[in-house]
Amino acid sequence: MERKTISVTGMSCNGCEQNVESALRNLDGVNRVEADHDADTIDVILKDEVSDDEVNAAIEQAGYDVVA
């Protein structure tokens, strides 16, 4: 398992947090996800089979930008 903190832009409320959390929970291999719009971060715990590209794509499809 791997824990990551991802910096994002575009989250402005609790609803935004719920949107991105829901998008990430739909990925196989995501064990835990917690978004924080005040800190502009998403904390995730992943199994090894989930790639960074898959995670980033899910965040972006939910309408938020991943900060490189």
PyMOL Python script that loads the backbone (N, CA, C, O; Angstrom):
from pymol import cmd

cmd.read_pdbstr("""\
ATOM      1  N   MET A   1       0.844  -1.178   0.000  1.00  0.00           N
ATOM      2  CA  MET A   1       0.000   0.000   0.000  1.00  0.00           C
ATOM      3  C   MET A   1       0.888   1.239   0.000  1.00  0.00           C
ATOM      4  O   MET A   1       1.994   1.249   0.540  1.00  0.00           O
ATOM      5  N   GLU A   2       0.368   2.252  -0.611  1.00  0.00           N
ATOM      6  CA  GLU A   2       1.114   3.498  -0.736  1.00  0.00           C
ATOM      7  C   GLU A   2       0.205   4.661  -0.353  1.00  0.00           C
ATOM      8  O   GLU A   2      -0.947   4.735  -0.780  1.00  0.00           O
ATOM      9  N   ARG A   3       0.738   5.555   0.449  1.00  0.00           N
ATOM     10  CA  ARG A   3       0.001   6.758   0.824  1.00  0.00           C
ATOM     11  C   ARG A   3       0.569   7.937   0.055  1.00  0.00           C
ATOM     12  O   ARG A   3       1.784   8.118  -0.022  1.00  0.00           O
ATOM     13  N   LYS A   4      -0.340   8.750  -0.521  1.00  0.00           N
ATOM     14  CA  LYS A   4       0.081   9.920  -1.290  1.00  0.00           C
ATOM     15  C   LYS A   4      -0.757  11.115  -0.887  1.00  0.00           C
ATOM     16  O   LYS A   4      -1.924  10.987  -0.517  1.00  0.00           O
ATOM     17  N   THR A   5      -0.134  12.277  -0.967  1.00  0.00           N
ATOM     18  CA  THR A   5      -0.851  13.537  -0.842  1.00  0.00           C
ATOM     19  C   THR A   5      -0.706  14.248  -2.176  1.00  0.00           C
ATOM     20  O   THR A   5       0.403  14.511  -2.640  1.00  0.00           O
ATOM     21  N   ILE A   6      -1.840  14.554  -2.781  1.00  0.00           N
ATOM     22  CA  ILE A   6      -1.869  15.156  -4.104  1.00  0.00           C
ATOM     23  C   ILE A   6      -2.364  16.589  -3.973  1.00  0.00           C
ATOM     24  O   ILE A   6      -3.397  16.841  -3.354  1.00  0.00           O
ATOM     25  N   SER A   7      -1.628  17.521  -4.554  1.00  0.00           N
ATOM     26  CA  SER A   7      -2.039  18.927  -4.569  1.00  0.00           C
ATOM     27  C   SER A   7      -2.943  19.161  -5.768  1.00  0.00           C
ATOM     28  O   SER A   7      -2.643  18.730  -6.882  1.00  0.00           O
ATOM     29  N   VAL A   8      -4.055  19.851  -5.526  1.00  0.00           N
ATOM     30  CA  VAL A   8      -5.013  20.127  -6.589  1.00  0.00           C
ATOM     31  C   VAL A   8      -5.465  21.585  -6.531  1.00  0.00           C
ATOM     32  O   VAL A   8      -5.281  22.271  -5.526  1.00  0.00           O
ATOM     33  N   THR A   9      -6.056  22.037  -7.625  1.00  0.00           N
ATOM     34  CA  THR A   9      -6.703  23.342  -7.636  1.00  0.00           C
ATOM     35  C   THR A   9      -8.143  23.151  -8.101  1.00  0.00           C
ATOM     36  O   THR A   9      -8.468  22.196  -8.806  1.00  0.00           O
ATOM     37  N   GLY A  10      -8.986  24.077  -7.691  1.00  0.00           N
ATOM     38  CA  GLY A  10     -10.365  24.059  -8.147  1.00  0.00           C
ATOM     39  C   GLY A  10     -11.389  23.636  -7.108  1.00  0.00           C
ATOM     40  O   GLY A  10     -12.586  23.830  -7.320  1.00  0.00           O
ATOM     41  N   MET A  11     -10.955  23.061  -5.987  1.00  0.00           N
ATOM     42  CA  MET A  11     -11.910  22.685  -4.938  1.00  0.00           C
ATOM     43  C   MET A  11     -12.211  23.910  -4.083  1.00  0.00           C
ATOM     44  O   MET A  11     -11.296  24.581  -3.607  1.00  0.00           O
ATOM     45  N   SER A  12     -13.494  24.198  -3.890  1.00  0.00           N
ATOM     46  CA  SER A  12     -13.843  25.392  -3.118  1.00  0.00           C
ATOM     47  C   SER A  12     -14.834  25.133  -1.989  1.00  0.00           C
ATOM     48  O   SER A  12     -15.172  26.053  -1.244  1.00  0.00           O
ATOM     49  N   CYS A  13     -15.312  23.872  -1.848  1.00  0.00           N
ATOM     50  CA  CYS A  13     -16.326  23.609  -0.826  1.00  0.00           C
ATOM     51  C   CYS A  13     -16.371  22.127  -0.485  1.00  0.00           C
ATOM     52  O   CYS A  13     -15.664  21.317  -1.085  1.00  0.00           O
ATOM     53  N   ASN A  14     -17.208  21.786   0.482  1.00  0.00           N
ATOM     54  CA  ASN A  14     -17.366  20.389   0.876  1.00  0.00           C
ATOM     55  C   ASN A  14     -17.920  19.543  -0.265  1.00  0.00           C
ATOM     56  O   ASN A  14     -17.581  18.366  -0.389  1.00  0.00           O
ATOM     57  N   GLY A  15     -18.769  20.136  -1.097  1.00  0.00           N
ATOM     58  CA  GLY A  15     -19.301  19.415  -2.249  1.00  0.00           C
ATOM     59  C   GLY A  15     -18.202  19.017  -3.216  1.00  0.00           C
ATOM     60  O   GLY A  15     -18.236  17.929  -3.790  1.00  0.00           O
ATOM     61  N   CYS A  16     -17.229  19.896  -3.396  1.00  0.00           N
ATOM     62  CA  CYS A  16     -16.079  19.577  -4.240  1.00  0.00           C
ATOM     63  C   CYS A  16     -15.304  18.401  -3.660  1.00  0.00           C
ATOM     64  O   CYS A  16     -14.881  17.506  -4.390  1.00  0.00           O
ATOM     65  N   GLU A  17     -15.124  18.410  -2.357  1.00  0.00           N
ATOM     66  CA  GLU A  17     -14.431  17.302  -1.698  1.00  0.00           C
ATOM     67  C   GLU A  17     -15.162  15.995  -1.963  1.00  0.00           C
ATOM     68  O   GLU A  17     -14.537  14.986  -2.288  1.00  0.00           O
ATOM     69  N   GLN A  18     -16.473  16.010  -1.825  1.00  0.00           N
ATOM     70  CA  GLN A  18     -17.266  14.801  -2.038  1.00  0.00           C
ATOM     71  C   GLN A  18     -17.173  14.329  -3.485  1.00  0.00           C
ATOM     72  O   GLN A  18     -17.099  13.127  -3.740  1.00  0.00           O
ATOM     73  N   ASN A  19     -17.177  15.267  -4.436  1.00  0.00           N
ATOM     74  CA  ASN A  19     -17.078  14.896  -5.851  1.00  0.00           C
ATOM     75  C   ASN A  19     -15.782  14.166  -6.150  1.00  0.00           C
ATOM     76  O   ASN A  19     -15.792  13.111  -6.783  1.00  0.00           O
ATOM     77  N   VAL A  20     -14.683  14.714  -5.704  1.00  0.00           N
ATOM     78  CA  VAL A  20     -13.392  14.099  -6.018  1.00  0.00           C
ATOM     79  C   VAL A  20     -13.199  12.804  -5.226  1.00  0.00           C
ATOM     80  O   VAL A  20     -12.608  11.854  -5.739  1.00  0.00           O
ATOM     81  N   GLU A  21     -13.685  12.753  -3.993  1.00  0.00           N
ATOM     82  CA  GLU A  21     -13.599  11.515  -3.221  1.00  0.00           C
ATOM     83  C   GLU A  21     -14.388  10.406  -3.901  1.00  0.00           C
ATOM     84  O   GLU A  21     -13.921   9.270  -3.985  1.00  0.00           O
ATOM     85  N   SER A  22     -15.564  10.727  -4.379  1.00  0.00           N
ATOM     86  CA  SER A  22     -16.395   9.747  -5.075  1.00  0.00           C
ATOM     87  C   SER A  22     -15.708   9.252  -6.341  1.00  0.00           C
ATOM     88  O   SER A  22     -15.713   8.052  -6.618  1.00  0.00           O
ATOM     89  N   ALA A  23     -15.122  10.153  -7.107  1.00  0.00           N
ATOM     90  CA  ALA A  23     -14.429   9.775  -8.338  1.00  0.00           C
ATOM     91  C   ALA A  23     -13.278   8.820  -8.045  1.00  0.00           C
ATOM     92  O   ALA A  23     -13.071   7.855  -8.781  1.00  0.00           O
ATOM     93  N   LEU A  24     -12.535   9.078  -6.986  1.00  0.00           N
ATOM     94  CA  LEU A  24     -11.397   8.217  -6.655  1.00  0.00           C
ATOM     95  C   LEU A  24     -11.840   6.890  -6.068  1.00  0.00           C
ATOM     96  O   LEU A  24     -11.194   5.868  -6.299  1.00  0.00           O
ATOM     97  N   ARG A  25     -12.925   6.884  -5.316  1.00  0.00           N
ATOM     98  CA  ARG A  25     -13.422   5.620  -4.751  1.00  0.00           C
ATOM     99  C   ARG A  25     -13.882   4.659  -5.846  1.00  0.00           C
ATOM    100  O   ARG A  25     -13.935   3.449  -5.626  1.00  0.00           O
ATOM    101  N   ASN A  26     -14.212   5.189  -7.020  1.00  0.00           N
ATOM    102  CA  ASN A  26     -14.630   4.338  -8.133  1.00  0.00           C
ATOM    103  C   ASN A  26     -13.467   3.594  -8.772  1.00  0.00           C
ATOM    104  O   ASN A  26     -13.687   2.681  -9.567  1.00  0.00           O
ATOM    105  N   LEU A  27     -12.242   3.964  -8.443  1.00  0.00           N
ATOM    106  CA  LEU A  27     -11.070   3.263  -8.975  1.00  0.00           C
ATOM    107  C   LEU A  27     -10.794   2.022  -8.141  1.00  0.00           C
ATOM    108  O   LEU A  27     -10.792   2.076  -6.911  1.00  0.00           O
ATOM    109  N   ASP A  28     -10.561   0.910  -8.815  1.00  0.00           N
ATOM    110  CA  ASP A  28     -10.136  -0.291  -8.095  1.00  0.00           C
ATOM    111  C   ASP A  28      -8.764  -0.031  -7.500  1.00  0.00           C
ATOM    112  O   ASP A  28      -7.881   0.504  -8.171  1.00  0.00           O
ATOM    113  N   GLY A  29      -8.583  -0.405  -6.248  1.00  0.00           N
ATOM    114  CA  GLY A  29      -7.291  -0.249  -5.611  1.00  0.00           C
ATOM    115  C   GLY A  29      -7.163   0.969  -4.723  1.00  0.00           C
ATOM    116  O   GLY A  29      -6.127   1.160  -4.088  1.00  0.00           O
ATOM    117  N   VAL A  30      -8.201   1.805  -4.664  1.00  0.00           N
ATOM    118  CA  VAL A  30      -8.172   2.944  -3.745  1.00  0.00           C
ATOM    119  C   VAL A  30      -8.777   2.468  -2.426  1.00  0.00           C
ATOM    120  O   VAL A  30      -9.956   2.120  -2.359  1.00  0.00           O
ATOM    121  N   ASN A  31      -7.957   2.458  -1.387  1.00  0.00           N
ATOM    122  CA  ASN A  31      -8.427   1.986  -0.081  1.00  0.00           C
ATOM    123  C   ASN A  31      -9.052   3.094   0.751  1.00  0.00           C
ATOM    124  O   ASN A  31     -10.022   2.865   1.472  1.00  0.00           O
ATOM    125  N   ARG A  32      -8.499   4.287   0.650  1.00  0.00           N
ATOM    126  CA  ARG A  32      -8.987   5.411   1.461  1.00  0.00           C
ATOM    127  C   ARG A  32      -8.697   6.695   0.717  1.00  0.00           C
ATOM    128  O   ARG A  32      -7.662   6.828   0.064  1.00  0.00           O
ATOM    129  N   VAL A  33      -9.619   7.643   0.818  1.00  0.00           N
ATOM    130  CA  VAL A  33      -9.403   8.943   0.199  1.00  0.00           C
ATOM    131  C   VAL A  33     -10.050  10.008   1.071  1.00  0.00           C
ATOM    132  O   VAL A  33     -11.159   9.834   1.577  1.00  0.00           O
ATOM    133  N   GLU A  34      -9.329  11.117   1.236  1.00  0.00           N
ATOM    134  CA  GLU A  34      -9.847  12.254   1.995  1.00  0.00           C
ATOM    135  C   GLU A  34      -9.368  13.540   1.337  1.00  0.00           C
ATOM    136  O   GLU A  34      -8.169  13.804   1.255  1.00  0.00           O
ATOM    137  N   ALA A  35     -10.320  14.331   0.871  1.00  0.00           N
ATOM    138  CA  ALA A  35     -10.002  15.599   0.224  1.00  0.00           C
ATOM    139  C   ALA A  35     -10.179  16.735   1.221  1.00  0.00           C
ATOM    140  O   ALA A  35     -11.025  16.664   2.113  1.00  0.00           O
ATOM    141  N   ASP A  36      -9.373  17.784   1.065  1.00  0.00           N
ATOM    142  CA  ASP A  36      -9.439  18.964   1.934  1.00  0.00           C
ATOM    143  C   ASP A  36      -9.378  20.209   1.051  1.00  0.00           C
ATOM    144  O   ASP A  36      -8.314  20.573   0.551  1.00  0.00           O
ATOM    145  N   HIS A  37     -10.534  20.860   0.862  1.00  0.00           N
ATOM    146  CA  HIS A  37     -10.560  22.017  -0.035  1.00  0.00           C
ATOM    147  C   HIS A  37      -9.819  23.216   0.541  1.00  0.00           C
ATOM    148  O   HIS A  37      -9.323  24.049  -0.217  1.00  0.00           O
ATOM    149  N   ASP A  38      -9.732  23.321   1.854  1.00  0.00           N
ATOM    150  CA  ASP A  38      -8.984  24.432   2.458  1.00  0.00           C
ATOM    151  C   ASP A  38      -7.488  24.316   2.180  1.00  0.00           C
ATOM    152  O   ASP A  38      -6.818  25.321   1.941  1.00  0.00           O
ATOM    153  N   ALA A  39      -6.967  23.093   2.212  1.00  0.00           N
ATOM    154  CA  ALA A  39      -5.536  22.862   1.978  1.00  0.00           C
ATOM    155  C   ALA A  39      -5.228  22.563   0.511  1.00  0.00           C
ATOM    156  O   ALA A  39      -4.062  22.482   0.125  1.00  0.00           O
ATOM    157  N   ASP A  40      -6.276  22.399  -0.311  1.00  0.00           N
ATOM    158  CA  ASP A  40      -6.108  22.032  -1.726  1.00  0.00           C
ATOM    159  C   ASP A  40      -5.315  20.740  -1.882  1.00  0.00           C
ATOM    160  O   ASP A  40      -4.423  20.640  -2.724  1.00  0.00           O
ATOM    161  N   THR A  41      -5.660  19.739  -1.045  1.00  0.00           N
ATOM    162  CA  THR A  41      -4.977  18.453  -1.109  1.00  0.00           C
ATOM    163  C   THR A  41      -5.978  17.301  -1.081  1.00  0.00           C
ATOM    164  O   THR A  41      -7.115  17.431  -0.629  1.00  0.00           O
ATOM    165  N   ILE A  42      -5.499  16.182  -1.581  1.00  0.00           N
ATOM    166  CA  ILE A  42      -6.234  14.924  -1.494  1.00  0.00           C
ATOM    167  C   ILE A  42      -5.263  13.893  -0.957  1.00  0.00           C
ATOM    168  O   ILE A  42      -4.203  13.675  -1.543  1.00  0.00           O
ATOM    169  N   ASP A  43      -5.610  13.257   0.147  1.00  0.00           N
ATOM    170  CA  ASP A  43      -4.813  12.166   0.706  1.00  0.00           C
ATOM    171  C   ASP A  43      -5.440  10.854   0.279  1.00  0.00           C
ATOM    172  O   ASP A  43      -6.639  10.643   0.462  1.00  0.00           O
ATOM    173  N   VAL A  44      -4.629   9.968  -0.294  1.00  0.00           N
ATOM    174  CA  VAL A  44      -5.130   8.668  -0.735  1.00  0.00           C
ATOM    175  C   VAL A  44      -4.209   7.561  -0.247  1.00  0.00           C
ATOM    176  O   VAL A  44      -2.998   7.744  -0.120  1.00  0.00           O
ATOM    177  N   ILE A  45      -4.805   6.425   0.021  1.00  0.00           N
ATOM    178  CA  ILE A  45      -4.048   5.204   0.289  1.00  0.00           C
ATOM    179  C   ILE A  45      -4.411   4.243  -0.831  1.00  0.00           C
ATOM    180  O   ILE A  45      -5.579   3.906  -1.026  1.00  0.00           O
ATOM    181  N   LEU A  46      -3.388   3.806  -1.568  1.00  0.00           N
ATOM    182  CA  LEU A  46      -3.569   3.018  -2.784  1.00  0.00           C
ATOM    183  C   LEU A  46      -2.894   1.663  -2.673  1.00  0.00           C
ATOM    184  O   LEU A  46      -1.878   1.500  -1.998  1.00  0.00           O
ATOM    185  N   LYS A  47      -3.488   0.702  -3.354  1.00  0.00           N
ATOM    186  CA  LYS A  47      -2.788  -0.556  -3.584  1.00  0.00           C
ATOM    187  C   LYS A  47      -1.798  -0.317  -4.716  1.00  0.00           C
ATOM    188  O   LYS A  47      -1.930   0.658  -5.456  1.00  0.00           O
ATOM    189  N   ASP A  48      -0.825  -1.181  -4.859  1.00  0.00           N
ATOM    190  CA  ASP A  48       0.242  -0.995  -5.829  1.00  0.00           C
ATOM    191  C   ASP A  48      -0.234  -0.973  -7.277  1.00  0.00           C
ATOM    192  O   ASP A  48       0.430  -0.389  -8.133  1.00  0.00           O
ATOM    193  N   GLU A  49      -1.376  -1.602  -7.565  1.00  0.00           N
ATOM    194  CA  GLU A  49      -1.789  -1.713  -8.961  1.00  0.00           C
ATOM    195  C   GLU A  49      -2.445  -0.447  -9.525  1.00  0.00           C
ATOM    196  O   GLU A  49      -2.825  -0.429 -10.695  1.00  0.00           O
ATOM    197  N   VAL A  50      -2.583   0.587  -8.733  1.00  0.00           N
ATOM    198  CA  VAL A  50      -3.171   1.842  -9.210  1.00  0.00           C
ATOM    199  C   VAL A  50      -2.042   2.791  -9.587  1.00  0.00           C
ATOM    200  O   VAL A  50      -1.165   3.083  -8.773  1.00  0.00           O
ATOM    201  N   SER A  51      -2.071   3.270 -10.832  1.00  0.00           N
ATOM    202  CA  SER A  51      -1.000   4.157 -11.295  1.00  0.00           C
ATOM    203  C   SER A  51      -1.332   5.611 -10.993  1.00  0.00           C
ATOM    204  O   SER A  51      -2.491   5.975 -10.797  1.00  0.00           O
ATOM    205  N   ASP A  52      -0.292   6.427 -10.962  1.00  0.00           N
ATOM    206  CA  ASP A  52      -0.474   7.868 -10.781  1.00  0.00           C
ATOM    207  C   ASP A  52      -1.339   8.442 -11.903  1.00  0.00           C
ATOM    208  O   ASP A  52      -2.167   9.324 -11.673  1.00  0.00           O
ATOM    209  N   ASP A  53      -1.137   7.932 -13.116  1.00  0.00           N
ATOM    210  CA  ASP A  53      -1.920   8.431 -14.250  1.00  0.00           C
ATOM    211  C   ASP A  53      -3.405   8.160 -14.065  1.00  0.00           C
ATOM    212  O   ASP A  53      -4.230   9.009 -14.400  1.00  0.00           O
ATOM    213  N   GLU A  54      -3.761   6.995 -13.540  1.00  0.00           N
ATOM    214  CA  GLU A  54      -5.166   6.669 -13.301  1.00  0.00           C
ATOM    215  C   GLU A  54      -5.772   7.597 -12.248  1.00  0.00           C
ATOM    216  O   GLU A  54      -6.894   8.080 -12.401  1.00  0.00           O
ATOM    217  N   VAL A  55      -5.024   7.834 -11.194  1.00  0.00           N
ATOM    218  CA  VAL A  55      -5.492   8.708 -10.119  1.00  0.00           C
ATOM    219  C   VAL A  55      -5.663  10.130 -10.641  1.00  0.00           C
ATOM    220  O   VAL A  55      -6.697  10.758 -10.414  1.00  0.00           O
ATOM    221  N   ASN A  56      -4.658  10.634 -11.336  1.00  0.00           N
ATOM    222  CA  ASN A  56      -4.721  11.995 -11.868  1.00  0.00           C
ATOM    223  C   ASN A  56      -5.860  12.151 -12.865  1.00  0.00           C
ATOM    224  O   ASN A  56      -6.540  13.177 -12.869  1.00  0.00           O
ATOM    225  N   ALA A  57      -6.076  11.151 -13.709  1.00  0.00           N
ATOM    226  CA  ALA A  57      -7.154  11.219 -14.694  1.00  0.00           C
ATOM    227  C   ALA A  57      -8.510  11.275 -14.005  1.00  0.00           C
ATOM    228  O   ALA A  57      -9.388  12.019 -14.441  1.00  0.00           O
ATOM    229  N   ALA A  58      -8.698  10.507 -12.939  1.00  0.00           N
ATOM    230  CA  ALA A  58      -9.967  10.525 -12.213  1.00  0.00           C
ATOM    231  C   ALA A  58     -10.216  11.889 -11.580  1.00  0.00           C
ATOM    232  O   ALA A  58     -11.343  12.385 -11.585  1.00  0.00           O
ATOM    233  N   ILE A  59      -9.164  12.493 -11.037  1.00  0.00           N
ATOM    234  CA  ILE A  59      -9.290  13.827 -10.434  1.00  0.00           C
ATOM    235  C   ILE A  59      -9.659  14.844 -11.505  1.00  0.00           C
ATOM    236  O   ILE A  59     -10.545  15.674 -11.304  1.00  0.00           O
ATOM    237  N   GLU A  60      -8.985  14.776 -12.629  1.00  0.00           N
ATOM    238  CA  GLU A  60      -9.234  15.735 -13.703  1.00  0.00           C
ATOM    239  C   GLU A  60     -10.613  15.535 -14.330  1.00  0.00           C
ATOM    240  O   GLU A  60     -11.266  16.510 -14.700  1.00  0.00           O
ATOM    241  N   GLN A  61     -11.063  14.292 -14.454  1.00  0.00           N
ATOM    242  CA  GLN A  61     -12.392  14.032 -14.988  1.00  0.00           C
ATOM    243  C   GLN A  61     -13.477  14.546 -14.038  1.00  0.00           C
ATOM    244  O   GLN A  61     -14.584  14.864 -14.472  1.00  0.00           O
ATOM    245  N   ALA A  62     -13.158  14.629 -12.747  1.00  0.00           N
ATOM    246  CA  ALA A  62     -14.101  15.166 -11.775  1.00  0.00           C
ATOM    247  C   ALA A  62     -14.139  16.689 -11.832  1.00  0.00           C
ATOM    248  O   ALA A  62     -14.997  17.311 -11.205  1.00  0.00           O
ATOM    249  N   GLY A  63     -13.211  17.299 -12.583  1.00  0.00           N
ATOM    250  CA  GLY A  63     -13.240  18.735 -12.780  1.00  0.00           C
ATOM    251  C   GLY A  63     -12.201  19.539 -12.033  1.00  0.00           C
ATOM    252  O   GLY A  63     -12.334  20.756 -11.904  1.00  0.00           O
ATOM    253  N   TYR A  64     -11.163  18.875 -11.536  1.00  0.00           N
ATOM    254  CA  TYR A  64     -10.134  19.557 -10.750  1.00  0.00           C
ATOM    255  C   TYR A  64      -8.780  19.343 -11.401  1.00  0.00           C
ATOM    256  O   TYR A  64      -8.582  18.370 -12.129  1.00  0.00           O
ATOM    257  N   ASP A  65      -7.854  20.247 -11.140  1.00  0.00           N
ATOM    258  CA  ASP A  65      -6.532  20.177 -11.748  1.00  0.00           C
ATOM    259  C   ASP A  65      -5.501  19.699 -10.746  1.00  0.00           C
ATOM    260  O   ASP A  65      -5.429  20.187  -9.618  1.00  0.00           O
ATOM    261  N   VAL A  66      -4.695  18.720 -11.185  1.00  0.00           N
ATOM    262  CA  VAL A  66      -3.601  18.214 -10.368  1.00  0.00           C
ATOM    263  C   VAL A  66      -2.419  19.133 -10.555  1.00  0.00           C
ATOM    264  O   VAL A  66      -2.055  19.463 -11.684  1.00  0.00           O
ATOM    265  N   VAL A  67      -1.806  19.556  -9.436  1.00  0.00           N
ATOM    266  CA  VAL A  67      -0.629  20.426  -9.477  1.00  0.00           C
ATOM    267  C   VAL A  67       0.600  19.533  -9.556  1.00  0.00           C
ATOM    268  O   VAL A  67       0.811  18.671  -8.703  1.00  0.00           O
ATOM    269  N   ALA A  68       1.407  19.746 -10.586  1.00  0.00           N
ATOM    270  CA  ALA A  68       2.608  18.899 -10.780  1.00  0.00           C
ATOM    271  C   ALA A  68       3.682  19.230  -9.792  1.00  0.00           C
ATOM    272  O   ALA A  68       4.750  18.618  -9.813  1.00  0.00           O
TER     273      ALA A  68
END
""", "prot")
cmd.dss("prot")
cmd.show_as("cartoon", "prot")
cmd.util.cbc("prot")
cmd.orient("prot")
